[in-house]
Amino acid sequence: MPTLFDPITVGDISLANRIVMAPLTRNRSPEAVPTNLVAAYYEQRATAGLLITEATAITHQGQGYADVPGLYTPAALEGWRQVTDGVHKAGGKIVVQMWHVGRISHDTLQPNGGKPVAPSAIRAKSKTYLINPDGTGSFAETSEPRALETNEIAGIVEDYRKAARAAISAGFDGVEIHAANGYLIDQFLRSGSNVRTDAYGGSIENRARFLFEVVEAVTSEVGAGRTGIRISPVTPANDAFDPDPQPLFTHVVEGLARYGLAYVHVIEGATGGPRDHRQGDAPFDYAALRAAYAAAGGKAAWMANNGYDRALALKTVESGAADLVAFGKLFIANPDLVRRLKEDAPLNTPEQATFYGGGAAGYTDYPSLDQVA
């Protein structure tokens, strides 16, 4: 039987182990450009089988938080090239998570101070992160969005395609389409944020149309074997809600089975919260979701995420319930997490006060086991 520490090939990407560093927003890329410090951060964690970058905006319009990176300027791509070169030099593999936040943004972050865009003009009960005039950071209510015109949607699909090509040119081993956590693709999927009456609203098939158009564009551009996708069937993050998520996400994974994706990344429960969180009347059945994907012919690696510790991760991989396990906060505080998990060594505790914004403190200064010794 496989173990958490065995190698695996996902699509076109060969991994040294099945431990994944989850995407973690850290707000340390001023002007959307990753710095030398960002490069050091990822290189420190390159023993993970796969690193997934923090969510990275495909366009200026896709930005929703201060000091998060992008894929849409030459300077940003140069910054990412430093990151990918460092990770590869250290023997690691890295993919970029491609992001359009949709309505989870603020007017001050948008081109020319315009309104954020969304499937429908419904303001999210959520917050974003802004930099104050004195240089400090703070959270603020998201702005009211405007509904995308039908003829604008194809342009955003094209933005995903261009961003995927830019990512590969910057040295990434692949890309992850962010279709989770209440951001733009997820906003189209859910009836709580999508009340459109055109071909992108109403039925499950219509609400999933945008997702599949993005997947088609990205896989056609960079190859399905270098493309993963992240979904979060029941998370309430960023005011995401649908009263009947099981048939919705069954339709999603059955559609994804048409593509030879590298992996499907599933957040179980509420992102960063309870694993048993539910939307609607019944608990979500993740085993049934994977079974539906397999029955439709899907062969991508299955990545589980949310609240995993060593014992649960070992059990999940050994049982075959998932092929990969993603860890978030544990990777923030433990750059050598793979070794610590293998040796069942003590773990550093993450300092939440330094999660968002700042410099090296709470970012690149957590000690390794060797440093502790």
C-alpha distance (Angstrom), angle and dihedral (degrees) to the residues before:
residue distance angle dihedral
M1 . . .
P2 3.81 . .
T3 3.78 121.9 .
L4 3.79 132.4 -152.6
F5 3.80 89.2 -104.6
D6 3.81 99.0 51.2
P7 3.81 121.5 106.1
I8 3.78 120.2 -107.4
T9 3.79 137.6 -177.3
V10 3.79 116.0 -133.3
G11 3.78 111.8 -169.3
D12 3.80 105.7 -52.1
I13 3.83 94.4 -19.2
S14 3.82 123.1 93.0
L15 3.80 114.2 -152.3
A16 3.82 128.4 -161.6
N17 3.82 92.7 -142.4
R18 3.79 141.4 -4.0
I19 3.80 97.0 -105.5
V20 3.80 113.6 111.4
M21 3.78 129.6 -167.2
A22 3.79 105.3 -134.4
P23 3.82 121.2 -135.4
L24 3.80 108.6 -85.7
T25 3.80 123.3 -173.6
R26 3.83 108.7 -137.8
N27 3.86 103.6 164.2
R28 3.79 97.2 -135.9
S29 3.81 101.7 124.9
P30 3.84 108.4 92.2
E31 3.81 114.0 -156.1
A32 3.83 86.6 10.4
V33 3.84 91.2 -71.7
P34 3.83 121.2 128.7
T35 3.81 111.2 -130.2
N36 3.81 135.8 -150.0
L37 3.79 86.9 -92.1
V38 3.80 90.8 56.9
A39 3.80 89.2 50.8
A40 3.80 90.8 52.2
Y41 3.81 91.1 49.4
Y42 3.79 94.1 55.9
E43 3.79 94.7 40.7
Q44 3.82 89.7 55.1
R45 3.82 89.0 58.8
A46 3.81 98.3 42.7
T47 3.82 94.2 115.5
A48 3.81 87.4 79.3
G49 3.77 111.5 104.9
L50 3.79 86.9 -122.2
L51 3.79 133.6 7.6
I52 3.80 116.7 -152.8
T53 3.79 110.7 -163.0
E54 3.75 125.2 -128.9
A55 3.79 111.7 -84.7
T56 3.81 108.0 -70.6
A57 3.80 123.9 -159.4
I58 3.79 117.4 -119.8
T59 3.84 91.6 -153.7
H60 3.78 140.4 3.4
Q61 3.80 87.5 -99.1
G62 3.80 88.2 55.9
Q63 3.82 92.7 59.5
G64 3.77 117.3 108.7
Y65 3.79 107.3 161.2
A66 3.79 135.8 45.4
D67 3.81 119.2 -99.0
V68 3.79 97.3 8.3
P69 3.81 117.6 137.4
G70 3.79 128.8 -103.7
L71 3.79 140.9 -158.3
Y72 3.79 97.6 -146.9
T73 3.81 108.1 82.3
P74 3.82 132.1 60.7
A75 3.81 89.8 -122.9
A76 3.80 92.0 54.4
L77 3.79 91.8 49.5
E78 3.80 90.6 49.5
G79 3.78 88.6 51.9
W80 3.78 91.5 50.5
R81 3.80 90.1 48.8
Q82 3.81 88.0 61.9
V83 3.80 88.5 52.6
T84 3.79 97.1 48.1
D85 3.80 92.8 44.2
G86 3.80 90.8 52.5
V87 3.79 94.3 47.2
H88 3.80 92.5 48.1
K89 3.80 91.9 47.1
A90 3.81 87.2 54.8
G91 3.81 90.6 51.0
G92 3.80 97.9 -105.5
K93 3.80 137.7 129.1
I94 3.79 124.4 -132.3
V95 3.81 137.7 -174.0
V96 3.79 127.7 -173.2
Q97 3.78 121.9 -125.3
M98 3.81 107.4 -132.4
W99 3.79 112.6 -143.6
H100 3.76 141.2 -170.4
V101 3.79 109.5 173.9
G102 3.80 96.9 -162.3
R103 3.80 108.7 -172.0
I104 3.83 94.9 0.1
S105 3.78 93.2 92.7
H106 3.77 143.8 83.8
D107 3.79 131.2 -116.6
T108 3.82 90.6 -117.9
L109 3.81 90.8 60.1
Q110 3.80 95.6 49.9
P111 3.82 128.3 90.0
N112 3.83 108.5 -83.1
G113 3.80 90.2 -5.6
G114 3.79 92.1 -72.0
K115 3.78 127.5 157.5
P116 3.81 120.0 -83.3
V117 3.80 113.8 -107.7
A118 3.79 127.5 -121.5
P119 3.80 141.3 161.5
S120 3.81 88.0 -97.9
A121 3.80 134.9 11.5
I122 3.82 93.6 -103.2
R123 3.78 116.3 132.6
A124 3.80 114.2 -132.1
K125 3.78 120.7 -123.4
S126 3.77 89.7 -129.8
K127 3.80 144.2 97.3
T128 3.77 138.1 -122.5
Y129 3.81 133.3 -157.1
L130 3.81 120.5 -106.7
I131 3.80 135.5 178.8
N132 3.81 113.4 -122.6
P133 3.83 123.6 -138.4
D134 3.82 89.5 -101.6
G135 3.79 91.3 56.4
T136 3.79 97.2 -105.4
G137 3.79 121.3 122.8
S138 3.79 128.9 -126.0
F139 3.78 140.6 165.1
A140 3.81 121.8 -104.3
E141 3.81 136.1 -176.8
T142 3.79 113.8 -90.5
S143 3.80 116.9 -107.0
E144 3.78 126.4 -110.1
P145 3.83 109.0 -89.7
R146 3.76 131.3 -144.3
A147 3.79 123.0 -129.1
L148 3.79 115.2 -106.9
E149 3.78 115.6 -114.8
T150 3.79 112.2 -121.0
N151 3.80 91.2 -115.7
E152 3.83 91.4 55.7
I153 3.79 95.4 60.8
A154 3.80 96.8 75.5
G155 3.79 88.6 56.6
I156 3.80 91.8 57.0
V157 3.80 90.3 48.8
E158 3.80 86.8 54.2
D159 3.80 89.2 50.2
Y160 3.80 89.0 58.4
R161 3.79 90.7 50.4
K162 3.81 92.6 50.5
A163 3.80 92.2 46.2
A164 3.80 91.4 51.8
R165 3.79 91.2 52.6
A166 3.82 90.5 46.9
A167 3.80 90.4 51.3
I168 3.78 93.3 54.2
S169 3.80 89.9 46.7
A170 3.82 88.0 54.2
G171 3.80 90.4 57.5
F172 3.78 103.5 -98.2
D173 3.80 117.4 151.3
G174 3.78 89.9 -137.8
V175 3.79 146.1 -36.5
E176 3.78 136.7 -100.5
I177 3.80 118.4 -146.8
H178 3.81 107.6 -138.9
A179 3.79 104.2 -137.6
A180 3.81 95.7 152.2
N181 3.81 145.8 79.0
G182 3.79 99.5 44.7
Y183 3.81 97.7 -62.9
L184 3.80 125.1 135.8
I185 3.82 101.8 -67.7
D186 3.80 90.9 41.7
Q187 3.81 89.6 47.8
F188 3.80 89.1 58.7
L189 3.81 91.3 48.7
R190 3.79 98.0 53.3
S191 3.78 126.9 73.7
G192 3.80 89.7 -146.0
S193 3.81 90.8 68.7
N194 3.82 102.7 22.5
V195 3.80 118.2 68.3
R196 3.81 95.8 150.2
T197 3.79 120.9 144.9
D198 3.82 98.1 -157.0
A199 3.82 129.4 81.7
Y200 3.82 90.4 -66.1
G201 3.80 98.0 57.1
G202 3.77 143.5 53.1
S203 3.80 110.8 35.2
I204 3.80 124.2 53.1
E205 3.79 88.7 -111.9
N206 3.80 91.5 55.4
R207 3.80 94.8 44.7
A208 3.81 90.3 51.7
R209 3.81 93.1 48.5
F210 3.82 94.9 91.5
L211 3.81 92.3 50.8
F212 3.78 92.7 53.0
E213 3.80 92.4 45.6
V214 3.81 88.8 54.9
V215 3.81 92.7 46.9
E216 3.81 90.7 49.3
A217 3.81 92.2 50.0
V218 3.80 95.5 46.6
T219 3.80 97.2 44.0
S220 3.78 91.5 46.4
E221 3.80 89.8 52.9
V222 3.82 103.7 43.1
G223 3.80 104.5 11.1
A224 3.80 131.0 -93.7
G225 3.81 90.3 -107.8
R226 3.80 89.4 65.3
T227 3.81 94.9 45.2
G228 3.79 128.5 89.4
I229 3.79 130.1 172.5
R230 3.80 134.3 -149.0
I231 3.80 123.6 -146.6
S232 3.82 132.6 175.0
P233 3.81 109.7 -163.9
V234 3.81 100.0 -170.8
T235 3.79 108.6 13.5
P236 3.80 115.9 131.9
A237 3.83 90.3 -154.5
N238 3.80 113.5 140.5
D239 3.79 92.3 3.7
A240 3.81 93.0 -60.8
F241 3.80 111.8 166.7
D242 3.78 141.9 159.8
P243 3.80 122.2 163.6
D244 3.81 94.4 -143.6
P245 3.80 109.6 34.0
Q246 3.82 99.7 158.8
P247 3.84 97.9 73.0
L248 3.80 91.0 37.1
F249 3.79 94.9 56.3
T250 3.80 93.0 37.0
H251 3.80 86.3 60.5
V252 3.81 89.5 47.2
V253 3.81 95.9 52.9
E254 3.79 93.2 41.6
G255 3.80 87.6 55.5
L256 3.80 92.2 46.0
A257 3.80 88.9 54.8
R258 3.81 88.0 73.7
Y259 3.81 89.2 70.4
G260 3.78 127.5 67.1
L261 3.79 92.3 -127.4
A262 3.80 122.3 177.7
Y263 3.80 93.3 -129.8
V264 3.79 146.7 -18.4
H265 3.83 111.9 -133.9
V266 3.81 113.4 -155.3
I267 3.80 126.0 -169.1
E268 3.80 107.3 -149.6
G269 3.80 112.9 -147.2
A270 3.79 124.6 -23.4
T271 3.80 113.3 -8.5
G272 3.80 106.4 -103.6
G273 3.81 89.1 -4.7
P274 3.81 141.7 72.8
R275 3.79 115.7 -14.0
D276 3.81 90.6 -148.0
H277 3.81 95.6 55.3
R278 3.80 111.6 137.0
Q279 3.78 138.7 -165.9
G280 3.76 117.2 -154.5
D281 3.80 126.1 6.3
A282 3.81 102.6 -50.5
P283 3.81 135.2 52.4
F284 3.79 112.8 -101.5
D285 3.81 113.5 -104.1
Y286 3.82 107.4 -139.9
A287 3.80 93.4 175.4
A288 3.81 89.4 55.9
L289 3.80 89.2 49.0
R290 3.79 92.0 55.6
A291 3.80 90.9 43.8
A292 3.81 90.3 53.5
Y293 3.80 89.8 50.8
A294 3.81 92.1 50.5
A295 3.81 92.7 44.7
A296 3.80 89.0 55.1
G297 3.81 89.7 54.8
G298 3.80 99.3 -96.6
K299 3.80 114.5 156.7
A300 3.81 103.7 171.3
A301 3.78 120.0 125.8
W302 3.81 111.8 -92.4
M303 3.81 114.9 -128.8
A304 3.81 120.4 -163.1
N305 3.79 123.1 -158.1
N306 3.81 142.5 176.3
G307 3.77 130.0 70.6
Y308 3.80 97.6 -1.6
D309 3.78 119.3 159.1
R310 3.79 126.9 -176.1
A311 3.80 96.4 -86.8
L312 3.79 95.6 47.7
A313 3.81 92.5 44.8
L314 3.81 92.4 51.1
K315 3.80 91.5 48.4
T316 3.79 94.0 45.9
V317 3.80 95.2 53.3
E318 3.79 95.9 39.9
S319 3.81 91.2 50.9
G320 3.80 91.9 49.9
A321 3.81 92.4 -120.2
A322 3.82 88.2 127.6
D323 3.79 136.3 5.3
L324 3.82 96.5 -147.0
V325 3.80 135.5 24.4
A326 3.80 123.1 -151.3
F327 3.81 121.7 -149.7
G328 3.79 123.7 -163.8
K329 3.80 121.3 173.0
L330 3.80 92.2 25.5
F331 3.81 88.8 61.9
I332 3.80 91.3 50.2
A333 3.81 91.1 61.7
N334 3.80 100.2 29.6
P335 3.80 116.0 51.5
D336 3.82 88.7 177.9
L337 3.81 93.9 47.3
V338 3.81 93.3 139.1
R339 3.80 91.6 59.9
R340 3.80 92.5 43.8
L341 3.80 91.7 51.9
K342 3.80 92.4 46.7
E343 3.81 92.9 49.5
D344 3.80 93.9 36.4
A345 3.81 86.3 -125.4
P346 3.82 125.8 167.6
L347 3.80 116.4 -82.5
N348 3.79 130.1 -132.5
T349 3.80 114.8 -119.4
P350 3.83 116.1 -119.5
E351 3.80 117.7 -120.9
Q352 3.79 106.6 -133.8
A353 3.80 93.3 -164.0
T354 3.83 89.7 69.9
F355 3.82 98.5 43.4
Y356 3.81 95.5 100.6
G357 3.78 124.0 44.3
G358 3.78 130.2 -22.1
G359 3.78 131.1 90.0
A360 3.78 137.3 -79.9
A361 3.82 95.2 -35.3
G362 3.78 108.4 102.2
Y363 3.80 89.3 2.3
T364 3.81 113.8 66.8
D365 3.81 100.9 1.1
Y366 3.82 101.8 76.0
P367 3.81 107.4 120.2
S368 3.77 124.2 -115.5
L369 3.78 121.6 -135.3
D370 3.78 90.4 -98.6
Q371 3.79 91.2 52.2
V372 3.80 91.4 49.5
A373 3.81 90.2 50.5
